[in-house]
């Protein structure tokens, strides 16, 4: 098999561990690209398997597809990225992941008492909102870090 051979969508799905509809979805979102053959079937370069692995890893780490797509947009779309390309892309995720880890640690540490006893006391609970003072800050949870935007 030549490294320049193009793979059919079923093989990409099977080798990457995602479904065929997921491969199409990733392509629709611009995360991967295909070529069409004479029969109008999708064909993918082998480097697509690496891109899908990055998408899946990013999702597992809590990154949105938008964040993953922005990072992948810095990589070459028509050939395998170099080690330097990967390093540059992953550096962009470093700060976002560090911020999320720190936020989750604060949440975990702030809920220890409530998780331990389950009381949710209105006098000692760290999430208690007396007189609904957080309503002025807008809708949704205000004491917790904002959710990742998709």
Rosetta blueprint (number, residue, H / E / L):
1 X L
2 X L
3 X L
4 X L
5 X L
6 X L
7 X E
8 X E
9 X H
10 X H
11 X H
12 X H
13 X H
14 X H
15 X H
16 X H
17 X L
18 X L
19 X L
20 X H
21 X H
22 X H
23 X H
24 X H
25 X H
26 X H
27 X H
28 X H
29 X L
30 X L
31 X L
32 X L
33 X L
34 X L
35 X E
36 X E
37 X L
38 X L
39 X L
40 X L
41 X L
42 X E
43 X E
44 X E
45 X L
46 X L
47 X H
48 X H
49 X H
50 X H
51 X H
52 X H
53 X H
54 X H
55 X H
56 X H
57 X H
58 X H
59 X H
60 X H
61 X L
62 X L
63 X L
64 X L
65 X H
66 X H
67 X H
68 X H
69 X H
70 X H
71 X H
72 X H
73 X L
74 X L
75 X L
76 X L
77 X L
78 X L
79 X L
80 X L
81 X L
82 X L
83 X H
84 X H
85 X H
86 X H
87 X H
88 X H
89 X H
90 X H
91 X H
92 X H
93 X H
94 X H
95 X H
96 X H
97 X H
98 X H
99 X H
100 X H
101 X H
102 X H
103 X H
104 X H
105 X H
106 X H
107 X H
108 X H
109 X H
110 X H
111 X H
112 X H
113 X H
114 X H
115 X H
116 X H
117 X H
118 X L
119 X L
120 X L
121 X L
122 X L
123 X L
124 X L
125 X L
126 X L
127 X L
128 X L
129 X L
130 X H
131 X H
132 X H
133 X H
134 X H
135 X H
136 X H
137 X H
138 X L
139 X L
140 X L
141 X L
142 X L
143 X L
144 X L
145 X L
146 X L
147 X L
148 X L
149 X L
150 X L
